[in-house]
Amino acid sequence: MRAAALALLALATVWPRWWPVRWAMAAVAGGLLVASVWDVSFVGWDVGWAAPVAVCAAVALWWAVPKAHERLAVPGGAWWVLLGSAAAVYACVPETDQMREVAVVLIAGGAAEVLLRRRLPAPALVAAAALVEWAALFGATGRDRALVGGLFALSPLIAVGLVRGGSRWRGVGVAVVWVAAALVMARTGGVADSLSPAVVSVAACAATAGLATLVVVRLDRS
């Protein structure tokens, strides 16, 4: 199911022409991504709330990653940001064996863009982002605070996709801010003893990163 989810998200990036169908395909792909780790991270654990959040995260990545890919014009830029997200996942989930595979994929994608001096197709990056989300869900092994940290680790490219206009350095600055926030959250709330500190950490890191994003945008305008 993991492969089907990644393929469906990548396909929905470019086909069909009718956008409502694309959104539906992305939602189905998010459901498949969650289903692929259900026996590992959801059955027998009181973390049912994370399933719809994870589906929404997959849809958000599908929507935002192509936009972030365009705005991060630095060679390999979006791939390096995604590598930062993977590092945040690695920093908070108890199961990390899968992160080697993820790191190889992301480094290869970034290196290919640097060597080719052009961006790889957006569907490839969307599939890679979905792979990072799968790694976060699988690695959490049902621990609620690790799920929170892993899902928050996906925020950098989503944030870049949401911030419009400005120079290419605006996207880079926003990416740096949110990767830093994801790493801080991973090593605080993501490894906490319970869910409550994780939620507080997410709120604090998101608020701080949001304010820092406003500063980056303001500086880019001046």
Residue pairs with C-beta under 8 A, 6 or more apart in sequence:
1 32
1 33
1 35
1 36
2 32
2 33
2 36
2 134
4 29
4 32
5 29
5 30
5 32
5 33
5 36
5 58
5 130
5 134
6 29
6 33
6 127
6 130
6 131
6 134
7 127
8 25
8 26
8 28
8 29
8 32
9 25
9 26
9 29
9 30
9 58
9 61
9 62
9 126
9 127
9 130
10 123
10 124
10 126
10 127
10 130
11 25
11 123
12 22
12 23
12 25
12 26
12 29
12 62
13 22
13 62
13 66
13 122
13 123
13 126
14 122
14 123
15 22
16 22
23 59
26 58
26 59
26 62
26 63
27 55
27 59
29 58
29 62
29 130
30 54
30 55
30 56
30 57
30 58
30 59
31 55
33 54
33 55
33 58
33 130
33 133
33 134
33 137
34 42
34 51
34 54
34 55
34 137
36 134
37 134
37 137
37 138
40 137
40 138
40 141
40 142
41 47
41 50
41 137
41 138
41 140
41 141
41 142
41 147
42 48
42 50
42 51
42 142
44 142
45 142
45 143
45 144
46 144
47 142
47 143
47 144
47 147
50 137
50 144
50 147
50 148
50 151
53 151
54 133
54 137
54 147
54 151
57 133
57 151
57 154
58 130
58 133
60 154
60 158
61 126
61 129
61 130
61 133
61 154
61 157
61 158
62 126
62 130
63 161
64 157
64 158
64 160
64 161
64 162
65 78
65 122
65 125
65 126
65 129
65 157
65 161
66 122
66 125
66 126
66 161
67 160
67 161
68 78
68 81
68 157
68 158
68 160
68 161
68 171
68 175
69 78
69 119
69 122
69 125
71 160
71 161
71 163
71 168
71 170
71 171
72 78
72 81
72 160
72 168
72 171
72 172
72 175
73 168
73 171
74 80
74 168
74 172
75 113
75 114
75 117
76 109
76 110
76 111
76 112
76 113
76 114
77 171
77 172
77 175
78 119
78 125
78 157
78 160
79 106
79 107
79 109
79 110
79 113
79 125
79 128
80 110
81 156
81 157
81 160
81 175
81 179
82 106
82 125
82 128
82 129
82 132
82 156
82 157
83 103
83 106
83 107
83 110
84 156
84 175
84 179
84 182
84 183
85 129
85 132
85 153
85 154
85 155
85 156
85 157
85 179
85 182
86 99
86 102
86 103
86 106
86 132
86 135
86 153
87 183
88 149
88 150
88 152
88 153
88 179
88 182
88 183
88 185
88 186
88 190
89 99
89 132
89 135
89 136
89 139
89 149
89 150
89 153
89 186
90 96
90 99
90 139
91 149
91 183
91 186
91 187
91 190
91 191
92 145
92 146
92 149
92 150
92 153
92 185
92 186
92 187
92 190
92 191
93 135
93 136
93 139
93 140
93 141
93 143
93 146
93 149
93 150
93 190
94 139
94 140
94 141
94 143
94 146
95 138
95 139
95 140
95 141
96 139
98 135
98 138
98 139
99 135
99 139
102 131
102 132
102 135
105 128
105 131
106 128
106 132
109 120
109 124
109 125
109 128
112 120
113 119
113 120
129 154
129 157
132 153
132 154
133 150
133 151
133 154
135 150
136 147
136 150
136 151
136 153
136 154
137 147
137 150
139 146
139 150
140 146
140 147
140 150
144 194
144 195
144 198
145 189
145 190
145 191
145 192
145 193
145 194
145 195
145 197
145 198
146 190
146 191
148 189
148 190
148 195
148 198
148 199
148 202
149 185
149 186
149 189
149 190
149 191
149 198
150 190
152 182
152 185
152 186
152 190
152 202
152 205
152 206
153 182
153 185
153 186
155 178
155 181
155 182
155 206
155 209
156 174
156 175
156 178
156 179
156 182
157 175
159 174
159 175
159 177
159 178
159 209
159 213
160 171
160 174
160 175
160 178
163 170
163 171
163 174
163 213
163 217
166 217
166 220
166 221
167 220
169 220
170 216
170 217
170 220
173 216
173 219
173 220
174 213
174 216
174 217
177 209
177 212
177 213
177 216
178 209
178 213
180 209
181 205
181 206
181 208
181 209
181 212
182 205
184 201
184 205
185 201
185 202
185 205
188 197
188 201
188 205
189 197
189 198
189 199
189 200
189 201
189 202
189 205
190 198
190 201
192 198
192 201
